[in-house]
Amino acid sequence: MPDAEGHKWFAVVWDRMVKAENSAIRQLRDDTVKGLQGRALEIGCGNGANFARYPDSVTELQATDPDPYMLERARARAHELGRKIEVRKAPAEQLPYEDASFDAVVATLVLCTVADQARALLEIRRVLKPGRDLRFFEHVRYEGRLAALMQDLIRPVWRWCGAGCHPNRNTAQAIEDAGFRITALRRVTPEPPIPPMWFSRPCIQGRAAAP
């Protein structure tokens, strides 16, 4: 349950979930940032779980998150790594950056949570240089009708206790609707950190080019 500023308890739970991630999820995180170069932005950076994964070819890393409890952890993680990362408080729907200012934007397990997914994707498109990549790793809607229906039913409860997460979004379609061209996409079903969270198993990982 959120307080007036953020999701204090979920930040604690998220720390434990990240530590419990299996090798398949860790590999998906690695693959998402592999080969990035230049100036990169990670939206919804959470506790900084991806920070150590960025290659040295990323010459500048910016990160945002709207939750103060996550920001506290992300800044501590950057300090622990000894890496210069500017972490700013901002929702994905209102990024505090100039147009066409990044070589890459990274979104991992966050487009399920943003309040307005379409607006967030348009903001990502705005700050990306033309032709550059949105890299994504997101859990999404089941393709099977019955499982998808179960996600629909559980969404109100999970949104309340999961920091606003919608487990039933068709994020690949939303990315295309925002004008991106998906250039790589794979669908995977890794085991979740907490086994009862079956509704978050279907995931997509890939990249999409900004127009």
N, C-alpha and C positions, 0 to 999 in steps of 0.2 A: 504493500500500500504506500503511495507517495506521501511525503510531507509537503509543506508549502514550497519547498525549493527543489526537491528531487526525490530519488528513490534510495534512501539510505540503506534499508535492509536488502534491497536487490543488489546493490553494489557489493555487499558482503557475500551474498549468494553467488554472484557472478565471479568473484575471485575464486571461489571454490570450484565452480563449474569449469572455468578455464584451466585450472590445475588438473582437473579430472579428464580433460579432453584426451581422446585416444589418438593413436598415431595417424589414423585416416584424416581426422579433423585438423591435426597439426600440419599434415602435408598439404591440405587444401589451403590453409593460411599461407604456407610457404609459396605454393604455386601462384597464389593471387598477386604477390608482390615481386615474384621472380622477374629479373631483367629490367626492372624499372630504372629510369634515368632522369636526371634533371630535377626540377622542382615538383614535389608531390604533395598532395593533400589527402589526409585520411579523415573522412567524416565519421562521426559517431565512434570515436576511438576507444570509448570505454575506459578500461583500466590500463590501456597501453599494451595489450597482449601481442600486438603485431610489431611493436617498435623494434625489437631486436632482429626481426626478419628482413628489414629493408636492406638492400644491397648498398655497398659503398658508392655505387654509381648514382644514387640519389643524393644530389648535392645540397638539397634543402628540403626539410620535411616540416610541414605544418599539420596541425591536428585540431579538430574541433569536437566538442560534445556539449550538449545542453545541461547535463547533470553535474552539479558541483561535487558530488561524492565520487563520481567517476573521474572528474577532472583532477581531483586531489590525488587519486591513485595514478593517473596517467603522468602527471608531473613528477611524482615520486619515482615512477618507472624510468622516465627519461633521465632523471638525475642518477639513478642507480646504474644505468647503462653508460653514463658519461657522454651522452649524445645530445647535441643541441637541437631540441625540438620545441618549436613554439606551439603551446597548447592553449587554445582559446575557447571561451564559453560562447557557443553559438548553435542554434538549431540548423539542421540541414536545409531548411526552407529559407533561411536568411544568412547566407554565407558572407562574412565581412571581407571580401576580396574583390579585386578588380576583374573585369571581363578578360577572358583569354589569358589568364595569368599562371596556369599550371600545365605541366607536361603530363600529369596523370592524377586521377582521383581514385581513391581506394574506398570501397564500402564492404565491410564484412559483418554480417549478421546485424545490420542496422536498418536496411530499407524495409524490414518488417515492422519496425518500431516508429518510424517517423510519422507524425500526425497527418501530413499531406504528402503522400508519396510522389504524386505527379509534380507538385511544386518543387519538391526536393530534387527530383531528377532534372527539372529545368534549371535549377540553380547550379547543379553539377555541370550541366551542359554550358551554362554561361561562363563559368570560371575556367573551363578547359580550353586549351588552344585547339583550333580546328584540326580534326584528324587525329587527335590524341586520345588516349584510352581512359575509359572508366573501367577499373578492375573490380570485379564483384565476386563475393561468396555469400550466398543468402539461402536461408531455408524458406521454402515456398509451398504452394498448394499441391496436394497429392493429385496425380493424374487420374486415379481411380475414383469413380463417382461416390462410392460408399465412404471411403476414407476421407475424401474431400468434404462430404457432408458432416462427418464427425468433427473435422477441423472447424467447420462453420459453427457447430454447436458448442464447441469448447472455447471459441474465440472470446466471447464476452468475459468469461472467467479468467482466461489466461491474459487477456489484455489488462485486466485489473491487477493481477498479481505478478505479471511479467514485464513490468515497466513499459506498458503500452504496446507490447508485441502482438501483431496479427499473424498467426501461423498459416493463414489461408490465402495469402496474396499471390497473384500471378505476376511476379516481378519481372520475368523476361519480357512479357508483353508490355508491361509498363515502361520498360527501358526503350523498347522500340517505339512506343507511342510518343515518347519524349523526343524522338528524332534521331536517336542513336542507331548505328548499324552494328548489330552483334556480329563479331568476327570469330569468336570462339565460345563454345557453350558445351558444358557437359552436365548431365544430371546424375547425381549420386545419392545414396541413402546411408550415410555413416551412422553408426550407433551413437545416440546422444550421450552426453556426459552423465545424465541421470536417466536410467532406463525407462521409467514411466513416461518420459517425454516423447513418446512415439509420434506425437502429432508434429514434431519439429524435425523428423527424419529426412523428408525429401529436400534436397538442396540443389542449387545450381551454382556453378563456378565458371567464370569466363571473363571475357573482355568485350567492350563495345566502343566503337569509334565515334567521337563527336563530329557533327557535320561542319 
